[in-house]
Amino acid sequence: MDNTSKKAFVSLICALTLILVQQAAWACQVDEFYNTKEGSLAATTPEILNEAEKYEEDNKDKLAALLGNRSVLRLKGDIKVQVLERSVEFKTLRIKYLDEGNPYWVKDGSLKQINCK
């Protein structure tokens, strides 16, 4: 093989390797999509979420009012959601249901990683 053929062969191998690696990485985006944990609270803002968690401990009537007006909801288990934003200050995640446009905030431990194996 001459020098040009060797370079073309190496370039082809590198391109195929990149394509295969990219497809494997695309198949499982665990850093963006998660499953919900049953019973965790979600709210329209981080402040309302903190308020709702306080009410869950000592004021069920106020929590029921927040649940009634849909500013707070309880997560159902194993629903796939997309993480849009992370708040280090509040230790929360802004999520979006894949079939719904309204984003909600949840505490960091309210989601489970999706295992692709």
C-alpha distance (Angstrom), angle and dihedral (degrees) to the residues before:
residue distance angle dihedral
M1 . . .
D2 3.74 . .
N3 3.81 123.4 .
T4 3.83 95.3 -96.3
S5 3.80 92.4 52.2
K6 3.81 91.1 50.3
K7 3.81 91.6 51.2
A8 3.80 91.4 48.3
F9 3.81 91.4 49.0
V10 3.83 92.9 49.5
S11 3.82 90.7 46.7
L12 3.81 90.8 51.3
I13 3.83 92.0 50.1
C14 3.84 90.9 48.9
A15 3.82 91.9 48.9
L16 3.82 92.4 49.7
T17 3.80 90.9 48.1
L18 3.82 91.7 51.5
I19 3.80 91.7 48.9
L20 3.81 93.0 50.5
V21 3.82 93.6 46.0
Q22 3.81 91.6 47.6
Q23 3.81 92.1 51.7
A24 3.80 92.0 50.1
A25 3.81 91.6 50.1
W26 3.81 92.5 46.7
A27 3.80 93.0 53.2
C28 3.81 93.8 66.9
Q29 3.79 118.2 32.9
V30 3.78 97.5 174.2
D31 3.78 93.4 162.3
E32 3.82 93.0 64.2
F33 3.82 106.3 31.7
Y34 3.80 126.1 54.5
N35 3.80 140.1 165.7
T36 3.79 121.1 -117.2
K37 3.80 125.5 -116.6
E38 3.81 117.1 -126.0
G39 3.81 115.6 -101.5
S40 3.80 100.1 8.9
L41 3.79 117.3 136.9
A42 3.80 124.7 -113.9
A43 3.81 126.3 -172.7
T44 3.78 140.4 -176.3
T45 3.83 92.4 -114.2
P46 3.81 134.7 21.3
E47 3.80 90.1 -118.1
I48 3.80 93.2 55.1
L49 3.81 89.0 46.9
N50 3.81 91.2 55.3
E51 3.80 90.1 46.7
A52 3.82 91.8 49.4
E53 3.79 92.0 50.8
K54 3.82 89.9 54.1
Y55 3.82 90.1 48.9
E56 3.81 90.8 49.8
E57 3.79 88.8 64.1
D58 3.79 101.7 43.1
N59 3.83 114.6 3.2
K60 3.81 114.5 45.9
D61 3.84 92.5 169.4
K62 3.82 93.5 61.2
L63 3.80 90.0 44.7
A64 3.81 89.6 51.6
A65 3.82 89.3 52.7
L66 3.81 91.0 52.8
L67 3.80 90.3 47.5
G68 3.81 89.7 48.7
N69 3.79 95.5 55.9
R70 3.85 92.4 44.4
S71 3.79 95.3 -120.6
V72 3.82 84.2 117.4
L73 3.79 129.0 31.7
R74 3.78 138.7 173.8
L75 3.77 115.7 -116.6
K76 3.76 120.5 -122.3
G77 3.78 115.4 -137.1
D78 3.80 126.8 -93.7
I79 3.80 98.2 7.7
K80 3.80 113.1 148.2
V81 3.81 112.9 -122.2
Q82 3.78 134.9 174.6
V83 3.80 120.1 -125.8
L84 3.80 109.1 -134.6
E85 3.80 101.7 174.0
R86 3.79 142.0 2.4
S87 3.81 123.3 -142.0
V88 3.78 112.7 -155.6
E89 3.81 91.1 -176.2
F90 3.82 95.3 58.2
K91 3.86 96.1 25.4
T92 3.79 89.0 -126.4
L93 3.78 139.2 128.3
R94 3.79 127.2 -137.8
I95 3.80 107.8 -136.8
K96 3.77 137.9 -177.3
Y97 3.77 127.4 -156.3
L98 3.79 109.3 -126.3
D99 3.82 92.7 -127.0
E100 3.82 96.6 41.6
G101 3.79 132.4 59.7
N102 3.81 100.6 -148.0
P103 3.82 114.3 99.3
Y104 3.81 121.8 -143.1
W105 3.78 134.5 -168.3
V106 3.81 121.5 -125.9
K107 3.78 134.5 179.3
D108 3.78 115.7 -97.7
G109 3.83 94.4 -105.8
S110 3.83 94.5 52.1
L111 3.80 94.7 88.3
K112 3.79 135.7 63.9
Q113 3.77 124.7 -146.9
I114 3.77 116.7 -112.5
N115 3.79 112.2 -120.2
C116 3.77 112.7 -148.3
K117 3.79 96.0 -163.5
